[in-house]
Amino acid sequence: MISPDSQMEAYSEAVSSGLYAKKSGLVGKYDNVRRYWEDEITRIFLRPHLQNLIDRNQAEMRRVRIVDLGCGSADGYELLTGVRHREPDLEDVEVNLLVPEILGRYQGVDLNEDLINQARAIYGNNGKMAFVQADFTQGAPRDDGEKPHDLYFSSYGTCSHHNDDETMITLLADIAQQVQSHAVIVCDWIGRYSYEWQSLWTHDLAGHPNMDYVVSYIYEAEEREQRRDELQHICLRLVSRQEAEHIVAEASRRSGVDIEPLRYFDRSVFTGRHMDTAEYNPHAQPIREAVNSLHEANQRTDLNSVLIDYAPKPGFREINDYFERLQMCWNRLVRYVDELLHLYNQSERQYSEKPSAILDSYPPVLQDLMRRMRHVVDGIGWLKTGLPRENIIEPQLGYALRDLIMELQQGMGYAHGLVGIFKVDKG
């Protein structure tokens, strides 16, 4: 017979492993916004270019080789292997693009030894994955004897660790020269004009290249203030579309290789982590917290907490106009869904009165998303089990807001992240 003490030791071991930890998508590095918005937005914009890369490699009987710059604990691997086909059928089981038989090699590169060790502990048994500790601000890491890579990937502001543009230019030039025939490059910077740090907006780009980024969002407000003197600070390069284009053009000139822009996009508009801290903008609202709540199972959200009240900054008319229009569309969608929920009668399966009209003057994407949410409420509003509002309607509102942001973003550095996708083709 197993003794009670032995049984308790088994539970203690499970707890110490971390696998018994209670996890929530409301807080932490991998919160709901990270998983359902930030990762997915990158996947969606990258998808057609990754598909083209895979198709071309398969035509040449080659698998895809990836290097992840600033890999952390292999976050890039998890993001990339989660890219899905554009419109998978409901019956399909395999919907991912980068299936194991297509991936030839993944190499993660990071300067932090602890993160590299963590990645090795998780993926060390995968023979196609390798992790290297290196400083990519000193140029592209070289792996003697290895074939060139097909996808050079970075994520979540990695490229903003290049505080001096010269090191970023050198890195891109090195990559362009290393490419054997063709490759895709993904650069991820911290956006210069995110609403999170409106106090840092400036027209003097050369005079204010970097920001003092405070890692304070990992704590709740009260603990954040108590730990103020202990908070970590990181110097990060703020980048606008104009600055990114200069960096890439200069790298192309120096390398003698054409680095062709395929797409720029803004990621995490209104939902960056410092919206909730208001560290750099006293007018910032905890919108990330509200969006996290929309995607949290079994939790009902006060939709008033999702509404945005944008405060413009004088002297930035074009940027203010963008945020003003986006705010109006965002709030109109939220208020429309709130109205539907109040008017819908579950017992009679109909609205107590006719909902507001969807005007032709609204942007087409807003009209489409309002109609989508009307279909959602009509279709499942009568359900009385499974918490339909908390577990279906609110997540769908979250996805609708995400789609609104994606369609109206401009790729100008107006968000927490500015991402550029580029192509090198020597064929």
VEXPAKE-188770 format. One record per residue (C-alpha): residue in one letter; x negated, y, z negated. Coordinates in steps of 0.1 Angstrom, whole numbers, plus 2048, in hexadecimal, padded with zeros to 3 digits. Each point is the difference from the previous one (the first is absolute). Last residue first. Example, Ala and Ser with C-alpha at 12.3 -4.5 7.8 and 13.67 -1.06 7.14 Angstrom:
residues 2
S7777F57B9
A80E7DE7F9
***
This chain:
residues 427
G756958A4A
K7F08167E5
D8218067EF
V7FF8127DE
K8238077F2
F80C8167E4
I81B8007E5
G80081E7E9
V8108027DE
L80781F7EB
G80A7F67DD
H8108147E4
A815812819
Y7FF81E818
G7DF7F7810
M80C807823
G80F7DE80B
Q822810807
Q8187EE7E9
L82580180B
E8047DC80B
M7EC7F17E3
I8118157E6
L8227F780C
D7F67DB802
R7F58027DB
L8208117F7
A8147E4811
Y7EA7E67EE
G80880F7DE
L825803809
Q7FE7DA808
P7F17FA7DE
E81D8147F0
I81B7ED813
I7F37DD7FB
N7F47F87DD
E80D81D7EB
R820807813
P8087DB807
L7FB7F57DC
G8007DB807
T8257FB7FD
K81D818807
L7FC803826
W81781A80F
G7E4818809
I7EF7E5815
G809809824
D80F8227FD
V7E380C7EA
V7E67F3818
H81380C81F
R8018237F1
M7DB7FE7F9
R7F97F8824
R81681C80C
M7ED8197EA
L7DF7F180D
D80A805824
Q80C8247FA
L7DF8087EE
V7EB7F281D
P814814819
P7F98217EE
Y82180F7F3
S813817818
D8167E380B
L80F8007DD
I8077E17EB
A8228087F2
S8057FE7DA
P8117E17F2
K8267FB806
E8137FB7DF
S8057E47E7
Y7E87EC815
Q8087DB808
R7FC7DD7F2
E8208047EB
S7F07F27E0
Q7DD80E807
N80D824806
Y7E5814811
L8018257FB
H7E58037E5
L7E87E9812
L805811821
E7FA8227F1
D7DF7F47F1
V7F67F3821
Y807822811
R7EE8127E4
V7E07EB806
L801804825
R8068267FE
N7E48027E6
W7E67F0818
C80B81481E
M7FE8217ED
Q7DF7F77F0
L7F17F7822
R80B82280E
E7F18137E3
F7E07EB801
Y7FA808825
D80A8247FD
N7E88047E2
I7E37F1815
E80781981C
R80481E7E9
F7E17FA7EA
G7F98237F3
P8187FE7E2
K8047DE7F0
P8227F0803
A8127F07E2
Y8127E080B
D81D7F47EB
I8027DB807
L81D7E97F7
V7F77DD7F3
S8088077DC
N82480A80B
L8037DC80C
D8017F37DC
T7F27DE806
R80E7DE7F6
Q7E77E57F7
N8067DB807
A7E27FE817
E7EA81E804
H7FF80F823
L8148207F9
S7ED8037DF
N7DF803812
V81081B815
A8088147E0
E7DE7FB7F1
R7F080B821
I81681F7FF
P7F380C7DF
Q80382580A
A7E481780A
H8068257F8
P7E18037E9
N7EA7F481D
Y7DD7F27FA
E8057EA7E2
A8267FC806
T7FC7DD7F2
D81E7F0813
M7F7810821
H7DD7F57F9
R8077DD80B
G80A809823
T8257FE808
F809821811
V7EF7F5821
S7EE7DF7F8
R7F07F9821
D7F981A81C
F7F97F1822
Y7E580381B
R8027E981E
L7EB7F281D
P7E18167FE
E7E57F5818
I7DC7FC7F4
D7EC804820
V7DC7F47FB
G7E1816804
S7FB7FB7DB
R7FA8257F9
R81D80C815
S8197E67F2
A7F68097DC
E805825808
A8237F980F
V80A7EB7E2
I7F581A7E6
H81081C813
E8217ED804
A8017F97DB
E7FA8257F8
Q81D80B816
R8177E57F2
S7F980C7DD
V7E77F07E8
L7FA8057DA
R7DF7EF7F6
L8007F07DE
C7EC8067E1
I80C7E87E6
H8098087DB
Q8077E67E5
L8158097E3
E7F17FE7DD
D8038257F6
R8257FF809
R8077E07ED
Q81B80F7E9
E80E81381E
R8047E1815
E80E7ED7E2
E81D8187FE
A806801826
E7FE7DA806
Y7DE7F480B
I7F37F2821
Y807821811
S7E28117F0
V7E57F7819
V7F6825805
Y7F5809823
D7E981E801
M80580B824
N7E980481E
P7FC81581F
H8078227F2
G7EA819812
A8027EF821
L8257FD800
D8078247F7
H825801808
T8087F27DE
W8177E87EE
L7F27F67DE
S81E80C7EB
Q8167EA817
W7F07E27F1
E81D7E7800
Y80F81281E
S7E57EF815
Y7EE819816
R7DD7F2802
G8097DC804
I7E87E77EF
W7F07EB81C
D8057DE80F
C7EE7F6820
V80A7E1814
I7E97F581C
V80B7E881C
A7E67EE814
H7F47F8823
S7E17F2812
Q7E37FC7E9
V80781A7E6
Q7E18097EC
Q7FB822811
A82380B7F7
I7FC7F47DC
D7DF8137FD
A81082080E
L81E7FC7E8
L7E87FC7E2
T7EA81D80B
I81E817804
M80C7F67DD
T7DD8077F1
E7FE822812
D82380A7F4
D7F38047DC
N8177F47E5
H8037DE810
H8157F17E4
S81C80E815
C7FD7E2818
T80E7E97E5
G81F8147FC
Y8187E37FC
S7F47E881B
S7E27F8817
F7FE7E781D
Y7E77F981B
L8117E7817
D7EE7EC81B
H7DF7F87EE
P7DE7FB80F
K7F17DC7FE
E7EB7F77E2
G7DB7FA801
D7F781F7EC
D81E80E7ED
R7FD825803
P8138187E9
A80C81F813
G7EE8207F3
Q7F480D7DF
T8238097F5
F8077DB805
D7EF7F87DE
A7FD7DA7FD
Q80C7E37EC
V80A7E5818
F81E7E8800
A8067E3816
M8207EF80D
K8027E481A
G7F67E57E7
N81D8087E9
N7F57F37DE
G7F38237F5
Y822810805
I80C8097DD
A7DF7FE7EC
R7EE80F81E
A81781E800
Q7FC8057DB
N7DA7FF804
I80281A81C
L8168167EA
D7E77FD7E3
E7E3808817
N80E82080C
L7F080B821
D8197ED816
V7FF7EC820
G8187E4808
Q7F87E981D
Y81D7ED811
R7F87E681A
G8127ED81C
L8248097FA
I8167F181B
E8047DE7F1
P80880F7DE
V81D81580D
L7FB825807
L821809810
N8187F57E4
V8237F4807
E7FE7DB7FB
V8227F27F5
D81480D81D
E8267FD7FD
L8088247FA
D7EC80981F
P7E08147FC
E80282380E
R7DF8127FE
H7EB7E27F6
R7F28037DD
V7E280F7EF
G7FC7EF7DF
T7DD7F2808
L7F4823804
L80C80D7DE
E7F37E27ED
Y7DE802811
G7FF8257FA
D8067FB7DA
A7E27E97FF
S7F78087DB
G7F382280A
C7FB7FE826
G7EF822804
L7F87F9824
D8127E080C
V7EE7EF81C
I8167EA817
R7F97E581A
V81D7F5816
R7FE7DF812
R7F27FC823
M80C7ED81E
E7FD81F817
A826802805
Q8037FA7DA
N7EA81E7FA
R815816816
D8217F57F1
I7F28047DC
L7F5823807
N82180A811
Q8137F27E2
L7E98137E8
H808820814
P8257FA800
R8007F87DA
L7EB81D7F3
F81D8187FC
I8167E67EF
R7E57F17EA
T7F58237F3
I8248087F8
E8047DE7EF
D7E38047E9
E80B8237F5
W8257FA7FE
Y80B7DE7F3
R7E07F57EE
R7F18217F4
V8228107FA
N80A7E27EC
D7E28017E9
Y7E07EE807
K7E88187EE
G8168027E2
V82480B7F8
L8247FA80B
G7F97DF812
S7FF7EE7E0
K7EA7E47F4
K8037EB7E0
A7E07EE7FA
Y8027DB7FF
L7E67FC81C
G7E78167ED
S7EA7E27FA
S8008087DB
V8257F97FE
A7FD7DE810
E7E37F77E8
S81680A7E3
Y81C7EB80D
A7E97E2802
E7F28077DE
M8248007F2
Q8057DD80E
S7DF7F47F0
D80B80F7DE
P8227EE803
S7EE7DF803
I8047EB820
M80C7DD7F7
***
